[in-house]
Amino acid sequence: MSTFRFQALRKATDRKPVHVEELDRKSAIFGSNVFGDKAMRQFLTPEAYKAVKAAAEGVKIDRKIADYIALGMKEWALSKGVTHYTHWFQPLTGTTAEKHDAFFETFPDGSDPVEKFGGSQLAQQEPDASSFPNGGIRNTFEARGYTAWDPTSPAFIFGTTLCIPTVFISYTGEALDYKTPLLRALTVMDDAATEVCKYFDKNVKKVTATLGWEQEYFLIDRSLAKSRPDLMMTGRTLLGHTSAKGQQLDDHYFGSIPTRALTYMRDLEQECMLLGIPVKTRHNEVAPNQFELAPIFEEINLAVDHNSLLMDVMQK
């Protein structure tokens, strides 16, 4: 699965100096901004940790335990300078969506406000989001869309916001996003594949599908990109010379990576490591200014989340 995107390159003077020694030890920073196993063991009680793990297998989380999970997640986020949280979802737009709320509550009696984040806020929100495409199943004035926490994909910090991966559904249960049908399909595939595997090994309990996506993108000088309304408005060229259809430009393919492009790649990989995106491969693609990166294979739901997140990171 490849996606073509373009990024505007900044001038070399706009960039902060890259310290190569900081980028070489990727394993040291991998997942630092992800509420994964290491963070959960540190900030959750043993019961809460087990509940999150069980929820990934479809076991319902008790309301009281959900409060403990939310408390631990909030304390971890606040320790990293986070000020807001959001239910991060993937509506039918091809991009991600988010509505930020502050870890901030006031009281009717006028007493001092506090940072608050409970189990109900973790598990479900009502972002409305009536203007998103809905597949024709409802009118916008019948909005009432709900987001619900997906515990199979870990929460992460992007900037100063705690992002909680969620599904987006209508009040009657119809899917309004891409994650919901994916999770349903994975469940069906797991059940069917497990039944087949039991013919060969009775001990098989679960079959996990993996995905190795890739991103192909173009790097274009910022000044040149700004001079092209088609690039700035649509993200692609609508006017210009007919593109090469063969392999005429294969001298660029797998060639030595240009210095400015390599600097961009290092910046991107640094952010990916912090967010737990296991990017591994980078190289020149065949067209001028075209490049590619690819990660290590992951469980499909997590891989799709990482791919969507990566596109946000690339634009920033």
C-alpha contacts under 8 A as a table, 3 or more apart, distances in Angstrom:
res1	aa1	res2	aa2	distance
1	M	212	G	7.96
1	M	213	W	5.19
1	M	214	E	6.03
1	M	215	Q	7.84
2	S	213	W	6.68
2	S	214	E	5.15
2	S	215	Q	5.14
2	S	216	E	6.05
3	T	214	E	7.37
3	T	215	Q	5.26
3	T	216	E	5.62
3	T	217	Y	7.29
4	F	215	Q	6.85
4	F	216	E	5.07
4	F	217	Y	4.95
4	F	218	F	7.40
5	R	216	E	6.76
5	R	217	Y	4.44
5	R	218	F	6.03
5	R	235	G	6.87
5	R	236	R	7.54
6	F	217	Y	5.31
6	F	218	F	4.35
6	F	219	L	5.63
6	F	220	I	6.90
6	F	235	G	6.46
6	F	236	R	7.26
7	Q	217	Y	7.35
7	Q	218	F	6.17
7	Q	219	L	4.91
7	Q	220	I	6.08
7	Q	314	M	7.25
7	Q	315	Q	6.46
8	A	219	L	5.91
8	A	220	I	4.89
8	A	221	D	5.34
8	A	222	R	4.46
8	A	225	A	6.38
9	L	219	L	6.17
9	L	220	I	5.66
9	L	221	D	4.70
9	L	222	R	5.15
9	L	264	Y	7.82
10	R	14	D	6.13
10	R	15	R	7.28
10	R	221	D	6.71
10	R	222	R	5.79
11	K	14	D	5.32
11	K	15	R	7.15
11	K	221	D	7.96
11	K	222	R	7.86
12	A	15	R	5.58
12	A	260	R	7.36
13	T	16	K	7.86
18	V	263	T	7.55
18	V	267	D	7.99
19	H	22	E	5.54
19	H	23	L	6.92
20	V	23	L	5.15
20	V	24	D	6.22
21	E	24	D	5.34
21	E	25	R	7.16
22	E	25	R	6.42
23	L	26	K	6.10
23	L	266	R	7.26
23	L	270	Q	6.47
25	R	28	A	5.60
25	R	29	I	7.38
26	K	29	I	5.62
26	K	30	F	5.89
26	K	270	Q	7.80
26	K	273	M	6.47
27	S	30	F	5.13
29	I	32	S	5.44
29	I	273	M	6.29
29	I	274	L	5.82
30	F	273	M	4.51
30	F	274	L	5.23
30	F	275	L	7.13
30	F	276	G	5.43
30	F	277	I	7.98
30	F	278	P	8.00
31	G	34	V	5.01
31	G	36	G	7.40
31	G	273	M	6.09
31	G	274	L	4.91
31	G	275	L	5.20
31	G	276	G	3.93
31	G	277	I	7.65
32	S	273	M	7.79
32	S	274	L	5.00
32	S	275	L	6.79
32	S	276	G	7.34
33	N	156	F	5.60
33	N	157	I	5.22
33	N	158	F	7.71
33	N	274	L	5.32
33	N	275	L	5.37
33	N	276	G	7.47
34	V	39	A	7.70
34	V	154	P	6.66
34	V	155	A	6.02
34	V	156	F	4.25
34	V	157	I	6.43
34	V	274	L	7.45
34	V	275	L	5.86
34	V	276	G	6.49
35	F	38	K	7.63
35	F	39	A	5.38
35	F	40	M	6.28
35	F	73	M	7.31
35	F	76	W	7.91
35	F	154	P	5.82
35	F	155	A	5.34
35	F	156	F	5.82
36	G	39	A	5.51
36	G	40	M	5.97
36	G	154	P	6.02
36	G	155	A	7.68
37	D	40	M	5.13
37	D	41	R	6.06
38	K	41	R	5.40
38	K	42	Q	6.47
39	A	42	Q	5.15
39	A	43	F	6.07
39	A	76	W	7.38
40	M	43	F	5.24
40	M	44	L	5.26
40	M	49	Y	6.33
40	M	72	G	7.66
40	M	73	M	7.84
41	R	44	L	5.74
41	R	45	T	7.43
41	R	46	P	7.42
41	R	49	Y	6.69
43	F	72	G	4.94
43	F	73	M	7.11
43	F	75	E	7.35
43	F	76	W	6.55
44	L	47	E	7.91
44	L	48	A	5.78
44	L	49	Y	5.77
44	L	68	Y	7.20
44	L	69	I	6.34
44	L	72	G	5.25
44	L	73	M	7.83
45	T	48	A	5.15
45	T	49	Y	6.13
45	T	68	Y	7.62
46	P	49	Y	5.08
46	P	50	K	6.17
47	E	50	K	5.22
47	E	51	A	6.17
47	E	65	I	7.59
48	A	51	A	4.98
48	A	52	V	6.37
48	A	65	I	5.81
48	A	66	A	7.53
48	A	68	Y	6.41
48	A	69	I	5.74
49	Y	52	V	5.32
49	Y	53	K	6.45
49	Y	69	I	7.71
50	K	53	K	5.10
50	K	54	A	6.04
51	A	54	A	5.01
51	A	55	A	5.97
51	A	59	V	7.93
51	A	61	I	6.17
51	A	65	I	7.45
52	V	55	A	5.02
52	V	56	A	6.52
52	V	61	I	7.60
52	V	69	I	7.95
52	V	151	P	6.59
53	K	56	A	5.38
53	K	57	E	7.12
54	A	57	E	5.23
54	A	58	G	6.67
54	A	59	V	5.41
54	A	60	K	7.94
55	A	58	G	4.91
55	A	59	V	4.57
55	A	60	K	5.94
55	A	61	I	6.44
55	A	151	P	6.31
55	A	152	T	7.57
56	A	59	V	7.25
56	A	151	P	5.57
56	A	152	T	4.73
61	I	65	I	6.64
61	I	66	A	6.34
62	D	65	I	5.26
62	D	66	A	6.17
63	R	66	A	4.99
63	R	67	D	6.51
63	R	119	G	6.75
63	R	120	S	7.91
64	K	67	D	5.23
64	K	68	Y	6.72
64	K	119	G	7.62
65	I	68	Y	5.06
65	I	69	I	6.29
65	I	119	G	7.90
66	A	69	I	5.00
66	A	70	A	6.12
66	A	118	G	7.64
66	A	119	G	4.54
66	A	120	S	7.63
66	A	122	L	7.77
66	A	123	A	7.75
67	D	70	A	5.10
67	D	71	L	6.11
67	D	118	G	5.18
67	D	119	G	4.01
67	D	120	S	7.53
68	Y	71	L	5.06
68	Y	72	G	6.23
68	Y	119	G	7.36
69	I	72	G	5.23
69	I	73	M	6.12
69	I	119	G	7.08
70	A	73	M	5.05
70	A	74	K	6.00
70	A	117	F	6.18
70	A	118	G	5.39
70	A	119	G	5.30
70	A	122	L	6.14
71	L	74	K	5.12
71	L	75	E	6.20
71	L	117	F	6.51
71	L	118	G	6.58
71	L	119	G	7.93
72	G	75	E	5.19
72	G	76	W	6.20
73	M	76	W	5.19
73	M	77	A	6.17
74	K	77	A	5.06
74	K	78	L	6.05
74	K	116	K	7.98
74	K	117	F	6.46
75	E	78	L	5.14
75	E	79	S	6.13
76	W	79	S	5.23
76	W	80	K	6.76
77	A	80	K	5.30
77	A	81	G	6.71
77	A	82	V	5.32
77	A	157	I	7.42
77	A	162	L	6.54
78	L	81	G	5.12
78	L	82	V	5.02
78	L	83	T	6.95
79	S	82	V	7.43
81	G	160	T	6.38
82	V	85	Y	7.96
82	V	157	I	7.60
82	V	159	G	7.78
82	V	160	T	4.34
82	V	161	T	5.47
82	V	162	L	6.59
83	T	102	A	5.94
83	T	103	F	6.16
83	T	160	T	5.83
83	T	161	T	6.22
84	H	100	H	5.99
84	H	101	D	5.32
84	H	102	A	4.14
84	H	103	F	5.62
84	H	160	T	6.71
84	H	161	T	4.82
84	H	162	L	6.23
85	Y	100	H	5.58
85	Y	101	D	5.49
85	Y	102	A	6.31
85	Y	103	F	7.06
85	Y	161	T	5.19
85	Y	162	L	4.39
85	Y	163	C	5.92
85	Y	164	I	7.54
86	T	98	E	5.89
86	T	99	K	5.54
86	T	100	H	4.72
86	T	101	D	6.28
86	T	161	T	7.02
86	T	162	L	6.20
86	T	163	C	5.10
86	T	164	I	6.12
87	H	98	E	6.01
87	H	99	K	6.81
87	H	100	H	7.82
87	H	125	Q	7.39
87	H	147	T	6.80
87	H	148	A	7.95
87	H	149	W	7.55
87	H	163	C	6.04
87	H	164	I	4.89
87	H	165	P	6.08
87	H	166	T	5.95
88	W	96	T	7.00
88	W	97	A	5.92
88	W	98	E	5.00
88	W	99	K	7.80
88	W	163	C	5.61
88	W	164	I	5.43
88	W	165	P	4.84
88	W	166	T	5.84
89	F	96	T	5.76
89	F	97	A	5.41
89	F	98	E	6.62
89	F	147	T	7.55
89	F	165	P	5.99
89	F	166	T	5.25
89	F	167	V	6.00
89	F	168	F	6.50
89	F	177	D	7.54
89	F	179	K	7.89
90	Q	93	T	7.61
90	Q	94	G	7.31
90	Q	95	T	6.27
90	Q	96	T	4.58
90	Q	97	A	6.01
90	Q	167	V	7.54
90	Q	168	F	7.48
90	Q	177	D	5.49
90	Q	178	Y	6.02
90	Q	179	K	6.69
91	P	94	G	7.07
91	P	95	T	7.11
91	P	96	T	6.64
91	P	97	A	6.84
91	P	132	F	6.89
91	P	133	P	7.48
91	P	168	F	7.05
91	P	176	L	6.20
91	P	177	D	4.19
91	P	178	Y	6.43
92	L	95	T	7.80
92	L	132	F	7.01
92	L	133	P	5.66
92	L	134	N	6.85
92	L	135	G	7.89
92	L	176	L	6.79
92	L	177	D	5.37
92	L	178	Y	6.60
93	T	96	T	7.76
93	T	132	F	7.27
93	T	133	P	6.80
95	T	308	S	6.99
96	T	308	S	6.82
96	T	309	L	7.79
99	K	127	P	6.97
100	H	161	T	7.58
103	F	114	V	7.86
103	F	115	E	4.73
103	F	116	K	5.28
103	F	117	F	6.25
104	F	113	P	6.79
104	F	114	V	5.77
104	F	115	E	4.58
104	F	116	K	5.75
105	E	113	P	5.50
105	E	114	V	5.52
105	E	115	E	6.25
105	E	116	K	6.09
106	T	110	G	7.24
106	T	111	S	7.38
106	T	112	D	7.01
106	T	113	P	4.51
106	T	114	V	6.80
107	F	110	G	5.59
107	F	111	S	6.02
107	F	112	D	7.54
107	F	113	P	6.70
108	P	111	S	7.67
117	F	121	Q	6.39
117	F	122	L	7.39
118	G	121	Q	5.39
118	G	122	L	6.38
119	G	122	L	5.00
119	G	123	A	6.05
120	S	123	A	5.22
120	S	124	Q	6.05
121	Q	124	Q	5.70
121	Q	125	Q	6.31
122	L	125	Q	7.82
122	L	149	W	6.63
122	L	164	I	7.82
123	A	148	A	5.55
123	A	149	W	4.95
124	Q	146	Y	6.96
124	Q	147	T	5.54
124	Q	148	A	4.50
124	Q	149	W	6.31
125	Q	146	Y	5.78
125	Q	147	T	5.25
125	Q	148	A	6.71
126	E	144	R	6.92
126	E	145	G	6.13
126	E	146	Y	4.58
126	E	147	T	6.26
127	P	144	R	7.86
127	P	145	G	6.63
127	P	146	Y	6.43
127	P	147	T	7.22
128	D	143	A	6.01
128	D	144	R	5.06
128	D	145	G	5.14
128	D	146	Y	7.07
129	A	132	F	5.99
129	A	143	A	7.09
129	A	144	R	7.73
129	A	145	G	6.56
130	S	140	T	5.10
130	S	141	F	7.19
130	S	142	E	7.76
130	S	143	A	4.73
130	S	144	R	7.18
130	S	145	G	7.24
131	S	140	T	6.28
133	P	136	G	7.78
133	P	176	L	7.95
134	N	137	I	6.25
134	N	138	R	6.83
134	N	176	L	5.67
135	G	138	R	7.97
135	G	176	L	7.49
136	G	139	N	7.52
138	R	142	E	6.28
138	R	143	A	7.40
139	N	142	E	5.32
139	N	143	A	6.94
140	T	143	A	5.21
143	A	170	S	7.61
144	R	170	S	6.37
144	R	171	Y	6.20
145	G	168	F	6.69
145	G	169	I	5.65
145	G	170	S	4.52
145	G	171	Y	6.12
145	G	176	L	7.85
146	Y	168	F	5.63
146	Y	169	I	5.40
146	Y	170	S	6.05
146	Y	171	Y	6.72
147	T	166	T	5.78
147	T	167	V	5.38
147	T	168	F	4.49
147	T	169	I	6.43
148	A	166	T	5.12
148	A	167	V	5.35
148	A	168	F	6.68
149	W	164	I	6.81
149	W	165	P	6.22
149	W	166	T	4.41
149	W	167	V	6.64
150	D	153	S	6.02
150	D	164	I	7.84
150	D	165	P	5.75
150	D	166	T	4.88
150	D	167	V	6.56
151	P	154	P	6.41
151	P	165	P	7.84
152	T	301	N	7.84
152	T	302	L	7.64
153	S	165	P	6.31
153	S	301	N	7.26
153	S	302	L	5.68
153	S	305	D	7.72
154	P	164	I	7.28
154	P	165	P	7.11
155	A	162	L	6.97
155	A	163	C	5.61
155	A	164	I	4.59
155	A	165	P	6.25
156	F	162	L	5.86
156	F	163	C	5.31
156	F	164	I	6.78
156	F	275	L	6.64
157	I	160	T	6.69
157	I	161	T	5.59
157	I	162	L	4.60
157	I	163	C	5.86
157	I	275	L	7.39
158	F	161	T	5.45
158	F	162	L	6.57
158	F	163	C	6.85
158	F	275	L	7.86
165	P	305	D	7.96
166	T	179	K	8.00
167	V	177	D	6.82
167	V	179	K	5.87
167	V	180	T	5.69
168	F	175	A	6.51
168	F	176	L	5.51
168	F	177	D	5.50
168	F	179	K	7.85
168	F	180	T	7.20
169	I	172	T	7.86
169	I	173	G	5.66
169	I	174	E	5.53
169	I	175	A	4.64
169	I	176	L	4.99
169	I	177	D	7.04
169	I	180	T	7.76
170	S	173	G	5.14
170	S	174	E	5.29
170	S	175	A	6.58
170	S	176	L	6.56
171	Y	174	E	7.62
175	A	178	Y	7.67
175	A	180	T	5.83
175	A	181	P	6.83
176	L	180	T	7.84
177	D	180	T	6.22
177	D	181	P	7.74
178	Y	181	P	6.03
178	Y	182	L	6.47
179	K	182	L	5.04
179	K	183	L	6.16
179	K	301	N	7.67
180	T	183	L	5.28
180	T	184	R	6.29
181	P	184	R	5.01
181	P	185	A	6.02
182	L	185	A	5.08
182	L	186	L	6.16
182	L	301	N	7.28
183	L	186	L	5.09
183	L	187	T	6.27
183	L	301	N	7.11
184	R	187	T	5.20
184	R	188	V	6.42
185	A	188	V	5.18
185	A	189	M	6.09
186	L	189	M	5.03
186	L	190	D	5.94
186	L	209	A	7.61
187	T	190	D	5.11
187	T	191	D	6.27
188	V	191	D	5.25
188	V	192	A	6.24
189	M	192	A	5.19
189	M	193	A	5.90
190	D	193	A	5.27
190	D	194	T	5.89
190	D	206	K	6.35
190	D	207	V	5.18
190	D	208	T	6.67
190	D	209	A	7.92
191	D	194	T	5.29
191	D	195	E	6.38
191	D	206	K	7.64
191	D	207	V	7.87
192	A	195	E	5.32
192	A	196	V	6.54
193	A	196	V	5.13
193	A	197	C	6.15
193	A	207	V	6.32
194	T	197	C	5.03
194	T	198	K	6.21
194	T	204	V	6.54
194	T	205	K	6.47
194	T	206	K	5.74
194	T	207	V	5.78
195	E	198	K	5.29
195	E	199	Y	7.17
196	V	199	Y	5.67
196	V	200	F	7.69
197	C	200	F	5.46
197	C	201	D	6.07
197	C	202	K	7.59
197	C	204	V	6.55
198	K	201	D	4.74
198	K	202	K	4.49
198	K	203	N	6.99
198	K	204	V	6.01
199	Y	202	K	6.73
201	D	204	V	5.96
204	V	207	V	7.79
208	T	299	E	6.73
209	A	299	E	5.88
209	A	300	I	6.03
210	T	297	F	6.12
210	T	298	E	5.12
210	T	299	E	4.24
210	T	300	I	4.79
210	T	303	A	7.81
211	L	297	F	5.35
211	L	298	E	5.61
211	L	299	E	6.24
211	L	300	I	5.07
211	L	303	A	6.29
212	G	294	A	7.45
212	G	295	P	6.56
212	G	296	I	6.36
212	G	297	F	4.40
212	G	298	E	6.64
212	G	303	A	7.31
213	W	294	A	6.43
213	W	295	P	7.00
213	W	297	F	7.73
213	W	303	A	7.41
213	W	307	N	7.31
214	E	292	E	7.13
214	E	293	L	5.96
214	E	294	A	4.43
214	E	295	P	6.96
215	Q	292	E	5.60
215	Q	293	L	5.54
215	Q	294	A	6.39
216	E	285	E	7.71
216	E	290	Q	6.99
216	E	291	F	5.70
216	E	292	E	4.33
216	E	293	L	6.71
217	Y	290	Q	5.62
217	Y	291	F	5.47
217	Y	292	E	6.23
218	F	289	N	5.35
218	F	290	Q	4.37
218	F	291	F	6.18
219	L	261	A	7.33
219	L	289	N	5.49
219	L	290	Q	6.61
219	L	291	F	7.72
220	I	224	L	6.94
220	I	225	A	6.20
220	I	289	N	6.99
221	D	224	L	5.30
221	D	225	A	6.07
222	R	225	A	5.06
222	R	226	K	6.14
223	S	226	K	5.26
223	S	227	S	6.51
224	L	227	S	5.22
224	L	228	R	6.88
225	A	228	R	5.40
225	A	231	L	6.34
225	A	232	M	6.78
226	K	229	P	6.94
226	K	231	L	7.74
226	K	232	M	6.46
228	R	231	L	5.43
228	R	232	M	6.45
229	P	232	M	5.13
229	P	233	M	5.85
230	D	233	M	5.33
230	D	234	T	5.69
230	D	235	G	7.03
230	D	236	R	6.47
230	D	237	T	5.76
230	D	238	L	5.90
230	D	239	L	7.51
231	L	234	T	5.56
231	L	235	G	4.60
231	L	236	R	4.87
231	L	237	T	5.55
231	L	238	L	7.79
232	M	235	G	5.75
232	M	236	R	7.92
234	T	237	T	7.85
237	T	240	G	7.01
244	A	247	Q	7.64
244	A	248	Q	7.01
244	A	249	L	7.89
247	Q	250	D	5.46
247	Q	286	V	7.48
248	Q	251	D	7.99
249	L	252	H	6.14
249	L	253	Y	7.35
249	L	286	V	5.95
249	L	287	A	6.10
249	L	288	P	7.35
250	D	253	Y	4.88
250	D	286	V	5.33
250	D	287	A	7.62
251	D	254	F	7.99
251	D	255	G	6.81
251	D	286	V	7.65
252	H	255	G	5.22
252	H	284	N	6.50
252	H	285	E	6.88
252	H	286	V	5.72
252	H	287	A	6.96
252	H	288	P	6.67
253	Y	283	H	7.92
253	Y	284	N	5.22
253	Y	285	E	4.78
253	Y	286	V	4.28
253	Y	287	A	7.38
254	F	257	I	7.99
254	F	283	H	5.71
254	F	284	N	4.85
254	F	285	E	6.40
254	F	286	V	7.70
255	G	283	H	7.68
255	G	284	N	6.11
256	S	284	N	7.61
257	I	261	A	6.68
257	I	262	L	6.14
257	I	283	H	6.89
257	I	284	N	6.35
258	P	261	A	5.31
258	P	262	L	6.09
259	T	262	L	5.07
259	T	263	T	6.27
260	R	263	T	5.04
260	R	264	Y	6.37
261	A	264	Y	5.09
261	A	265	M	6.22
262	L	265	M	4.92
262	L	266	R	6.17
263	T	266	R	5.13
263	T	267	D	6.33
264	Y	267	D	5.17
264	Y	268	L	6.16
265	M	268	L	5.01
265	M	269	E	5.98
265	M	282	R	7.88
266	R	269	E	5.08
266	R	270	Q	6.08
267	D	270	Q	5.23
267	D	271	E	6.58
268	L	271	E	5.34
268	L	272	C	6.21
268	L	313	V	7.22
268	L	314	M	6.68
269	E	272	C	4.86
269	E	273	M	6.06
269	E	279	V	6.80
270	Q	273	M	5.29
270	Q	274	L	6.54
271	E	274	L	5.24
271	E	275	L	6.36
271	E	313	V	7.42
272	C	275	L	5.07
272	C	276	G	6.13
272	C	277	I	4.92
272	C	278	P	7.07
272	C	279	V	6.95
272	C	310	L	7.23
272	C	313	V	7.90
273	M	276	G	5.07
273	M	277	I	5.71
273	M	278	P	6.56
273	M	279	V	7.59
274	L	277	I	7.68
277	I	295	P	7.31
277	I	306	H	6.03
277	I	310	L	7.87
278	P	295	P	5.15
278	P	296	I	5.75
279	V	293	L	6.94
279	V	294	A	5.63
279	V	295	P	3.80
279	V	296	I	6.42
280	K	293	L	7.34
280	K	294	A	6.03
280	K	295	P	4.95
280	K	296	I	6.35
281	T	292	E	7.88
281	T	293	L	5.28
281	T	294	A	5.07
281	T	295	P	6.49
282	R	291	F	7.44
282	R	292	E	5.60
282	R	293	L	4.39
282	R	294	A	6.72
283	H	291	F	5.87
283	H	292	E	5.57
283	H	293	L	6.78
284	N	289	N	7.90
284	N	290	Q	6.25
284	N	291	F	4.46
284	N	292	E	6.35
285	E	288	P	7.81
285	E	289	N	7.95
285	E	290	Q	5.11
285	E	291	F	4.74
285	E	292	E	6.23
286	V	290	Q	6.68
287	A	290	Q	5.26
297	F	303	A	7.60
298	E	302	L	6.65
298	E	303	A	5.43
299	E	302	L	5.58
299	E	303	A	5.96
300	I	303	A	4.94
300	I	304	V	6.11
301	N	304	V	5.33
301	N	305	D	6.36
302	L	305	D	5.09
302	L	306	H	6.12
303	A	306	H	5.05
303	A	307	N	6.11
304	V	307	N	5.02
304	V	308	S	6.26
305	D	308	S	5.22
305	D	309	L	6.10
306	H	309	L	4.98
306	H	310	L	5.91
307	N	310	L	5.07
307	N	311	M	6.55
308	S	311	M	5.44
308	S	312	D	6.87
309	L	312	D	5.23
309	L	313	V	6.36
310	L	313	V	4.91
310	L	314	M	6.05
311	M	314	M	5.07
311	M	315	Q	6.38
312	D	315	Q	5.37
312	D	316	K	6.46
313	V	316	K	5.19
